[in-house]
Amino acid sequence: TVLTRSCYTKVARAFGGNRDRAAFWTANSYVYMTQDVRGRGDSDGAFYPLRHETEDGSDTIDWIASQPWSNGRVVMIGGSYPGWTQLYAACSGNSKLVALVPMVTPADPDRGFPLSHGMIMPAAGAWLAFLDGHTNQELNEADLDCAYRHQPTIEFDRVLGRSLRPWRDWVTHARRDQYWHGLAYQNRLLETSQHMLHVSGWYDDCLSGALENFSRLTARRRTDTAPMQRLLVGPWLHGTIGQRKIGDLDYGEAAEIDLNKLQLEWFNTCLEARNIGQPPAAVRVFMMGRNVWIEGATWPLPQTQYIPFYLHSQGHANSRNGDGVLDVEPPLDEPPDEFTYNPAKPVPYSPNVDFKQVGGPDDCAQIELRNDVLVYTGPVLEAPLVICGPLRVKLYARTTARDTDWTAKILDVQPDGKVIRLNDGAIRARFRNGHDTEEFLSPDEVVCYDIDCWATCIELQAGHRLRLEISSSAFGKYDVNLNGGGAVGRESEPHIA
């Protein structure tokens, strides 16, 4: 039996339609079953994200296995929240669950969505409002921009005319505490025994979940009977898995994947223990720019080399019209760059903010005209440059604030003037040493911040340039830090830093 458990209701067409999926799976000798999670669609109870997915998933699997049409073996599919429901069900230890295909699945809920290491994602509030009740809610007329800008952040739901208990809980528990430990799954996942095919996209705003889960599961002690783990990452958004285009960008025919066929072949291999000859590579990732698939045994790929790039300027890296330079030469005695961060006028994360997809291969050229964005640009490439692996920024900085945010964005500067985001990250200063404890700043203290910008895989062509942006806000992706050092999400007064 192929099972999908979703919060988006059985009639929704997210990640394909259930009618089409049912026709495909039954034609290939599988039973197909879809279920509304607790409190959504036709299921009783109240919906509270993730709280009941382990026990409810296991109960559902037991029920399937007890039916006369079942052979007692269950596999699961689905993307986003239905990816989460797979992994939480796996954590139950139910041996009847054999194999999974978790697509675009977030990491632990406080490590990516709805929170990211102590930073609140406003899109999570809009997502909750969309799911407020048994049926999907219409948000086209809602003033999401007003709700995003409203302070304090904890009142986001009230601005939309709703009362969202999970939102209030999330904001109240910005620090990783027992509340989040109770909702976490990634450590428990290390004890699971299911075969898993992890699928994501370079522009999936939940990319870190797939990369982390695959890497951690394959790092376990390996034996001949260990469950198989596979990783597939393409040039996709959260909701365009298997497609070749993002807007006007076309990554070519190679980027297209038949997801039904992919999952069928995976389950046939897992369930029938077929002799498939030379086993496929554990990792298959799409290299943008060259628009080809490459393979390897591990993530990061075994041939990965880590190369440091350094920041340079004469103290005027403000905006793309400044003098910021990015290259492989360590800096000499150079002045620091300075900017003023006003929380009342935050830097927009991208030209278009949509709670269903927070950022993609956006053109950020206009954003870089702001003086509160530091811009460091590499030389024009004389030959192609492959960047395929993890991206991290080590930033030495100081601020007049007791607490603030630091943002980093890596971009591809194209010959036609477009500046395309590759990936990015941010860190909240008070959580710089882990978001289970708060450590506030001393005035003008120089601190080293390690900013995880996830990963990418692209070949920059000759004529392109590599670029880094540094600032202190990413409006639309994270809540605006008001710099006061008060309770996260409950401050109202902005402080310029």
Beta strands, then each sheet from edge to edge (+ up, - down):
strand 1: 2-6
strand 2: 32-36
strand 3: 74-79
strand 4: 97-103
strand 5: 115-116
strand 6: 119-120
strand 7: 195-203
strand 8: 229-237
strand 9: 245-246
strand 10: 249-250
strand 11: 283-287
strand 12: 292-296
strand 13: 310-312
strand 14: 325-327
strand 15: 374-377
strand 16: 385-397
strand 17: 405-413
strand 18: 419-428
strand 19: 447-460
strand 20: 465-471
sheet 1: 2+ 1+ 3+ 4+ 7+ 8+ 11+ 12-
sheet 2: 5+ 6-
sheet 3: 9+ 10-
sheet 4: 13+ 14-
sheet 5: 15+ 20- 17+ 18-
sheet 6: 16+ 19-
end
